[in-house]
Amino acid sequence: MNFGELKTRLKKGDISWLYLLSGEESYYIQKAEEAILNTLFPKGYNVEDVQLVDGTSLSIVDFVGMVETVPFFSPKNVIIVRDAIMFKAKKSAENEAAGKDSAKQASAMEERLYKLFANMPDFSIVIFELRGKADGRKKLYKEFSKHAQIMEAAPVKAYNIDEWLQGKLQEIHKTMDREAHAYFVRAVSMMENIPLGFLDKEMEKLSLFMGPEQKLINRDTLVQVFSDMPEIYGFAMNDAISNHDIKKALYLFNKQQEQGVYIVPIIGQLVHFVRQMWQAKTMLKKGLRDKALGQAIGVSHPFIIKKIIRECQGFSEETLKNAFLQLAECDLGAKTGRLDNAEVEGVIISLCANNK
């Protein structure tokens, strides 16, 4: 199950004695831990008695003893096992290194775990956490899953960011108009890895910036707060070019370099933008629209597709073709140490000046 499904279960009072929170998105693992603890300790009482354990050095004997120990000062014995590597796949070298005797001993110890999982004391709750994918082929995982709730925290991509965004908007009591939503989704799509923890903090800042009275986030407000974030300077630069805003586009081009961003990836951002505009314009001429056009240019989100269709019509094919060729020369110059930044600025100016 995912984080949303886990929250739904908790709200219904469906609490398990065993949890495994695993996956590549640490933001959801942290949020899931908080949600479970808030359910177990609604007023915060006794939350300080939660035991935090390092799973990399935890012995099965010690773990079983902890689980079976009756708590004295709290009604619940809650144990959080961080970095629960017991659920990870073992490397072949590790398997070979383990002798037959030690393997038998380990198997006997695991059998003890299986019995514990099947007969958990009603005063103990264990939350296993693993930053990474759990190995569902392991017997340990299969036995555990019979008695536990397992949440998989898959990395978030631009095409499924809406689930997180809608939850966050509800949390900060805001809504977002279509233009702001399209800007946000496209900005996120330009990020190599989507840092949900970072976005969470930025949305909190946005909420404070707007104040409690203003409920609707429009594009201008979002741009005002988000466009000066180093993480999306590249997207903001391309967005400024789409709006033919020469001053802002050049400012963001130079701002990236001031932040220490190497010129080659900046050129790469521009190449991606120009290629996408050119491809979209070509597909439009062939009669493709909406989802079909999106599939042709490798874009799935409907808001982004509509935005690209609208923006590409602001450039002539000749301008896009020339910009693409000039950027190829700039890329070669940058990689051979012969680039003058004014050449890239010239491409940006030519794109902004072309308002067909």
LUMNU-313236 format. One record per residue (C-alpha): residue number from 1; chain; x, y, z. Coordinates in Angstrom, 1 decimal. Layout:
<nodes>
{NUM 'A' {X Y Z}}
...
</nodes>
This chain:
<nodes>
{1 'A' {0.0 0.0 0.0}}
{2 'A' {1.0 3.6 -0.4}}
{3 'A' {1.0 6.5 2.2}}
{4 'A' {-2.5 7.6 1.4}}
{5 'A' {-3.9 4.1 2.0}}
{6 'A' {-1.9 3.8 5.2}}
{7 'A' {-3.5 7.1 6.5}}
{8 'A' {-6.9 5.8 5.6}}
{9 'A' {-6.4 2.7 7.6}}
{10 'A' {-5.2 4.7 10.6}}
{11 'A' {-8.2 7.0 10.5}}
{12 'A' {-10.5 3.9 10.5}}
{13 'A' {-8.6 2.6 13.6}}
{14 'A' {-7.0 -0.2 11.7}}
{15 'A' {-3.8 -0.4 13.7}}
{16 'A' {-1.3 -3.3 13.2}}
{17 'A' {1.3 -4.7 15.6}}
{18 'A' {3.8 -4.8 12.8}}
{19 'A' {4.7 -2.2 10.1}}
{20 'A' {7.3 -2.1 7.4}}
{21 'A' {7.9 1.3 5.8}}
{22 'A' {10.2 0.9 2.9}}
{23 'A' {11.1 2.5 -0.4}}
{24 'A' {13.2 5.2 -2.0}}
{25 'A' {11.1 8.2 -0.9}}
{26 'A' {12.3 9.0 2.6}}
{27 'A' {9.7 11.8 2.9}}
{28 'A' {6.8 9.4 2.9}}
{29 'A' {8.6 7.1 5.3}}
{30 'A' {9.0 10.0 7.8}}
{31 'A' {5.4 11.1 7.3}}
{32 'A' {4.1 7.5 7.8}}
{33 'A' {6.1 7.2 11.0}}
{34 'A' {4.6 10.5 12.3}}
{35 'A' {1.1 9.4 11.3}}
{36 'A' {1.4 6.1 13.2}}
{37 'A' {2.8 7.7 16.3}}
{38 'A' {0.1 10.4 16.2}}
{39 'A' {-2.5 7.7 16.1}}
{40 'A' {-0.9 5.7 18.9}}
{41 'A' {-0.2 8.8 21.1}}
{42 'A' {-3.0 11.3 20.0}}
{43 'A' {-2.1 13.8 22.7}}
{44 'A' {1.7 13.1 22.7}}
{45 'A' {1.6 11.3 26.0}}
{46 'A' {4.3 8.7 26.4}}
{47 'A' {5.7 9.3 22.9}}
{48 'A' {9.1 9.9 24.6}}
{49 'A' {9.0 6.2 25.6}}
{50 'A' {9.3 5.0 22.0}}
{51 'A' {12.4 3.0 21.5}}
{52 'A' {14.6 3.8 18.5}}
{53 'A' {16.8 0.9 17.4}}
{54 'A' {19.6 0.6 14.8}}
{55 'A' {18.7 -2.3 12.5}}
{56 'A' {22.2 -2.7 11.2}}
{57 'A' {23.5 -4.0 14.5}}
{58 'A' {20.3 -5.5 16.0}}
{59 'A' {20.5 -9.2 17.1}}
{60 'A' {17.4 -11.3 16.9}}
{61 'A' {17.8 -12.4 20.5}}
{62 'A' {17.9 -8.8 21.7}}
{63 'A' {15.0 -7.8 19.4}}
{64 'A' {12.7 -10.6 20.7}}
{65 'A' {13.6 -9.7 24.2}}
{66 'A' {12.6 -6.0 23.6}}
{67 'A' {9.3 -7.0 22.0}}
{68 'A' {8.3 -9.4 24.8}}
{69 'A' {9.2 -7.0 27.6}}
{70 'A' {6.1 -5.5 29.3}}
{71 'A' {6.3 -1.7 29.5}}
{72 'A' {6.2 -0.2 32.9}}
{73 'A' {5.6 3.5 32.3}}
{74 'A' {3.6 3.3 29.1}}
{75 'A' {0.5 1.3 28.0}}
{76 'A' {2.3 0.5 24.7}}
{77 'A' {5.7 -0.8 23.9}}
{78 'A' {6.5 0.9 20.6}}
{79 'A' {9.8 0.1 18.9}}
{80 'A' {11.1 1.8 15.7}}
{81 'A' {13.8 -0.2 13.9}}
{82 'A' {15.7 2.2 11.6}}
{83 'A' {17.6 0.8 8.6}}
{84 'A' {16.0 -2.6 8.9}}
{85 'A' {18.5 -4.4 6.6}}
{86 'A' {17.1 -7.8 7.5}}
{87 'A' {14.5 -7.1 4.7}}
{88 'A' {17.1 -6.2 2.1}}
{89 'A' {18.4 -8.7 -0.4}}
{90 'A' {21.8 -10.2 0.5}}
{91 'A' {24.6 -9.9 -2.0}}
{92 'A' {25.9 -13.2 -3.4}}
{93 'A' {29.3 -12.6 -1.9}}
{94 'A' {27.7 -12.4 1.6}}
{95 'A' {25.8 -15.6 1.0}}
{96 'A' {29.0 -17.4 -0.1}}
{97 'A' {30.9 -16.1 2.9}}
{98 'A' {28.4 -17.6 5.3}}
{99 'A' {29.3 -21.1 6.3}}
{100 'A' {26.8 -24.0 6.6}}
{101 'A' {26.9 -23.9 10.4}}
{102 'A' {26.3 -20.2 10.6}}
{103 'A' {23.5 -20.5 8.0}}
{104 'A' {21.7 -23.1 10.0}}
{105 'A' {22.0 -21.0 13.1}}
{106 'A' {20.7 -18.0 11.3}}
{107 'A' {17.8 -20.0 10.0}}
{108 'A' {16.9 -21.2 13.5}}
{109 'A' {17.0 -17.6 14.7}}
{110 'A' {14.7 -16.5 11.9}}
{111 'A' {12.3 -19.3 12.8}}
{112 'A' {12.1 -17.6 16.2}}
{113 'A' {11.2 -14.4 14.5}}
{114 'A' {8.4 -16.0 12.5}}
{115 'A' {6.8 -17.3 15.6}}
{116 'A' {7.1 -13.8 17.2}}
{117 'A' {5.4 -12.2 14.1}}
{118 'A' {2.6 -14.7 14.3}}
{119 'A' {2.1 -14.2 18.1}}
{120 'A' {2.9 -10.6 18.8}}
{121 'A' {2.2 -9.5 22.4}}
{122 'A' {-0.8 -7.1 22.5}}
{123 'A' {1.3 -4.4 24.2}}
{124 'A' {4.0 -4.2 21.6}}
{125 'A' {4.0 -2.4 18.2}}
{126 'A' {7.1 -2.6 15.9}}
{127 'A' {7.8 -0.2 13.0}}
{128 'A' {10.5 -1.3 10.7}}
{129 'A' {12.0 1.3 8.3}}
{130 'A' {14.1 0.7 5.3}}
{131 'A' {15.4 3.4 2.9}}
{132 'A' {15.4 1.3 -0.2}}
{133 'A' {13.4 -1.5 -1.7}}
{134 'A' {12.6 -4.5 0.5}}
{135 'A' {13.3 -8.0 -1.0}}
{136 'A' {9.8 -9.6 -1.4}}
{137 'A' {11.4 -12.9 -2.3}}
{138 'A' {12.9 -13.5 1.1}}
{139 'A' {11.1 -15.9 3.4}}
{140 'A' {11.4 -13.4 6.2}}
{141 'A' {9.5 -10.8 4.2}}
{142 'A' {6.8 -13.4 3.2}}
{143 'A' {6.3 -14.5 6.8}}
{144 'A' {6.2 -11.0 8.0}}
{145 'A' {3.7 -9.8 5.4}}
{146 'A' {1.2 -12.4 6.7}}
{147 'A' {0.8 -10.4 9.9}}
{148 'A' {1.9 -6.9 9.0}}
{149 'A' {1.0 -3.7 7.1}}
{150 'A' {3.6 -2.9 4.5}}
{151 'A' {3.9 0.6 3.0}}
{152 'A' {6.0 1.1 -0.2}}
{153 'A' {7.3 4.7 -0.6}}
{154 'A' {8.0 4.8 -4.3}}
{155 'A' {9.8 7.9 -5.7}}
{156 'A' {7.4 10.6 -7.0}}
{157 'A' {7.5 11.6 -10.6}}
{158 'A' {5.9 14.6 -12.3}}
{159 'A' {3.0 12.5 -13.7}}
{160 'A' {1.9 11.4 -10.2}}
{161 'A' {2.8 14.5 -8.2}}
{162 'A' {-0.8 15.5 -7.9}}
{163 'A' {-1.6 13.1 -5.1}}
{164 'A' {1.1 14.7 -2.9}}
{165 'A' {0.1 18.2 -4.1}}
{166 'A' {-3.6 17.9 -3.3}}
{167 'A' {-2.8 16.5 0.1}}
{168 'A' {-0.4 19.4 0.9}}
{169 'A' {-3.0 22.0 -0.3}}
{170 'A' {-5.6 20.5 2.0}}
{171 'A' {-3.0 20.6 4.8}}
{172 'A' {-2.3 24.3 4.3}}
{173 'A' {-6.0 25.2 3.5}}
{174 'A' {-5.3 26.5 0.0}}
{175 'A' {-6.4 25.8 -3.6}}
{176 'A' {-4.5 26.3 -6.8}}
{177 'A' {-5.8 27.6 -10.1}}
{178 'A' {-5.2 25.8 -13.4}}
{179 'A' {-2.3 28.1 -14.5}}
{180 'A' {-0.5 27.8 -11.2}}
{181 'A' {-1.0 24.1 -11.2}}
{182 'A' {0.4 23.8 -14.8}}
{183 'A' {3.4 25.9 -13.7}}
{184 'A' {4.0 23.8 -10.6}}
{185 'A' {3.8 20.5 -12.4}}
{186 'A' {6.1 21.6 -15.2}}
{187 'A' {8.6 23.0 -12.8}}
{188 'A' {8.7 19.7 -11.0}}
{189 'A' {9.1 17.8 -14.3}}
{190 'A' {12.3 19.6 -14.8}}
{191 'A' {13.8 18.3 -11.6}}
{192 'A' {16.1 15.2 -12.0}}
{193 'A' {14.9 14.0 -8.6}}
{194 'A' {11.8 15.4 -6.9}}
{195 'A' {12.7 16.4 -3.3}}
{196 'A' {9.4 16.2 -1.5}}
{197 'A' {10.9 17.3 1.7}}
{198 'A' {12.1 20.5 0.0}}
{199 'A' {8.8 21.1 -1.8}}
{200 'A' {7.0 20.6 1.5}}
{201 'A' {9.0 23.4 3.1}}
{202 'A' {8.5 25.7 0.1}}
{203 'A' {4.7 25.2 0.2}}
{204 'A' {4.8 26.1 3.9}}
{205 'A' {6.7 29.3 3.0}}
{206 'A' {4.2 30.0 0.3}}
{207 'A' {1.3 29.6 2.8}}
{208 'A' {3.0 32.0 5.2}}
{209 'A' {3.7 34.5 2.4}}
{210 'A' {0.0 34.5 1.3}}
{211 'A' {-1.4 34.6 4.9}}
{212 'A' {-4.6 32.9 6.1}}
{213 'A' {-7.0 35.2 4.3}}
{214 'A' {-5.8 34.4 0.8}}
{215 'A' {-7.0 30.9 -0.2}}
{216 'A' {-6.4 30.7 -3.9}}
{217 'A' {-2.8 30.3 -5.2}}
{218 'A' {-2.5 31.9 -8.7}}
{219 'A' {0.3 31.6 -11.1}}
{220 'A' {1.8 35.1 -10.3}}
{221 'A' {2.0 34.2 -6.6}}
{222 'A' {3.6 30.9 -7.2}}
{223 'A' {6.1 32.4 -9.6}}
{224 'A' {6.9 35.1 -7.1}}
{225 'A' {7.9 32.5 -4.5}}
{226 'A' {9.2 29.6 -6.6}}
{227 'A' {11.1 31.3 -9.4}}
{228 'A' {13.9 32.4 -7.1}}
{229 'A' {14.6 28.9 -5.9}}
{230 'A' {18.0 27.5 -7.2}}
{231 'A' {16.4 24.1 -7.7}}
{232 'A' {14.1 25.5 -10.5}}
{233 'A' {16.2 28.3 -12.0}}
{234 'A' {16.4 26.3 -15.2}}
{235 'A' {12.7 25.9 -15.5}}
{236 'A' {12.0 29.5 -14.6}}
{237 'A' {14.5 30.6 -17.3}}
{238 'A' {12.7 28.5 -19.9}}
{239 'A' {9.3 29.8 -18.6}}
{240 'A' {10.6 33.4 -19.0}}
{241 'A' {11.6 32.6 -22.6}}
{242 'A' {8.1 31.2 -23.3}}
{243 'A' {6.7 34.5 -22.1}}
{244 'A' {9.3 36.4 -24.2}}
{245 'A' {10.6 38.1 -21.1}}
{246 'A' {14.2 38.9 -22.1}}
{247 'A' {15.2 40.6 -18.9}}
{248 'A' {14.0 37.8 -16.6}}
{249 'A' {15.4 35.0 -18.8}}
{250 'A' {18.9 36.6 -18.9}}
{251 'A' {18.7 37.3 -15.1}}
{252 'A' {18.0 33.6 -14.5}}
{253 'A' {20.7 32.5 -16.9}}
{254 'A' {23.3 34.5 -15.1}}
{255 'A' {21.8 33.6 -11.7}}
{256 'A' {22.4 29.9 -12.3}}
{257 'A' {26.1 30.6 -13.0}}
{258 'A' {26.4 32.7 -9.9}}
{259 'A' {25.1 29.7 -8.0}}
{260 'A' {28.0 27.6 -9.4}}
{261 'A' {25.9 25.7 -12.0}}
{262 'A' {28.2 24.6 -14.9}}
{263 'A' {27.4 26.1 -18.3}}
{264 'A' {26.9 22.7 -20.0}}
{265 'A' {23.8 21.6 -18.0}}
{266 'A' {22.3 25.1 -18.5}}
{267 'A' {22.8 24.7 -22.3}}
{268 'A' {21.2 21.3 -21.9}}
{269 'A' {18.1 22.9 -20.3}}
{270 'A' {17.8 25.2 -23.2}}
{271 'A' {18.3 22.4 -25.8}}
{272 'A' {15.5 20.4 -24.1}}
{273 'A' {13.2 23.4 -24.2}}
{274 'A' {13.9 24.2 -27.8}}
{275 'A' {13.6 20.6 -28.9}}
{276 'A' {10.3 20.2 -27.1}}
{277 'A' {8.9 23.4 -28.7}}
{278 'A' {10.1 22.3 -32.1}}
{279 'A' {8.7 18.8 -31.8}}
{280 'A' {5.3 20.1 -30.5}}
{281 'A' {5.1 22.5 -33.4}}
{282 'A' {5.9 19.7 -35.9}}
{283 'A' {3.3 17.4 -34.4}}
{284 'A' {0.7 20.1 -34.5}}
{285 'A' {1.3 20.5 -38.2}}
{286 'A' {0.7 16.8 -38.6}}
{287 'A' {-2.6 17.1 -36.9}}
{288 'A' {-1.8 15.6 -33.5}}
{289 'A' {-3.4 17.1 -30.4}}
{290 'A' {-3.6 16.6 -26.7}}
{291 'A' {-2.7 13.0 -25.5}}
{292 'A' {-1.5 11.9 -29.0}}
{293 'A' {0.8 14.9 -29.2}}
{294 'A' {2.0 14.3 -25.6}}
{295 'A' {2.9 10.7 -26.4}}
{296 'A' {4.9 11.8 -29.5}}
{297 'A' {7.0 14.3 -27.4}}
{298 'A' {7.3 12.2 -24.3}}
{299 'A' {5.0 14.2 -22.0}}
{300 'A' {2.1 12.6 -20.1}}
{301 'A' {0.6 15.2 -17.9}}
{302 'A' {-2.4 16.9 -19.6}}
{303 'A' {-1.7 20.4 -18.1}}
{304 'A' {1.9 20.3 -19.4}}
{305 'A' {0.8 19.2 -22.8}}
{306 'A' {-1.7 22.1 -23.1}}
{307 'A' {0.9 24.5 -21.9}}
{308 'A' {3.5 23.3 -24.5}}
{309 'A' {0.9 23.5 -27.3}}
{310 'A' {0.1 27.1 -26.3}}
{311 'A' {3.7 28.1 -25.9}}
{312 'A' {5.2 26.5 -29.1}}
{313 'A' {2.9 28.7 -31.2}}
{314 'A' {4.8 31.7 -29.9}}
{315 'A' {7.9 30.7 -31.9}}
{316 'A' {8.5 30.2 -35.6}}
{317 'A' {10.0 27.0 -36.9}}
{318 'A' {12.9 29.0 -38.3}}
{319 'A' {13.7 30.5 -35.0}}
{320 'A' {13.6 27.2 -33.2}}
{321 'A' {15.8 25.5 -35.8}}
{322 'A' {18.4 28.2 -35.7}}
{323 'A' {18.4 28.2 -31.9}}
{324 'A' {18.8 24.4 -31.8}}
{325 'A' {21.8 24.6 -34.2}}
{326 'A' {23.4 27.5 -32.3}}
{327 'A' {23.0 25.7 -29.0}}
{328 'A' {24.7 22.7 -30.4}}
{329 'A' {27.7 24.9 -31.3}}
{330 'A' {27.6 26.5 -27.8}}
{331 'A' {27.6 23.0 -26.2}}
{332 'A' {30.7 22.0 -28.2}}
{333 'A' {32.4 25.3 -27.4}}
{334 'A' {31.6 24.8 -23.6}}
{335 'A' {33.1 21.3 -23.7}}
{336 'A' {36.2 22.4 -25.4}}
{337 'A' {36.7 25.6 -23.4}}
{338 'A' {36.0 28.0 -26.3}}
{339 'A' {32.6 29.3 -25.4}}
{340 'A' {31.8 33.0 -24.8}}
{341 'A' {28.7 33.2 -22.6}}
{342 'A' {27.5 36.0 -24.9}}
{343 'A' {26.8 33.4 -27.5}}
{344 'A' {24.2 31.6 -25.2}}
{345 'A' {22.8 35.0 -24.2}}
{346 'A' {22.4 35.7 -28.0}}
{347 'A' {20.3 32.5 -28.4}}
{348 'A' {18.1 33.5 -25.4}}
{349 'A' {17.6 37.0 -26.8}}
{350 'A' {16.6 35.6 -30.3}}
{351 'A' {14.1 33.3 -28.8}}
{352 'A' {12.5 36.0 -26.6}}
{353 'A' {12.4 38.5 -29.4}}
{354 'A' {10.6 36.0 -31.7}}
{355 'A' {6.9 36.4 -30.8}}
{356 'A' {5.1 34.9 -33.7}}
</nodes>
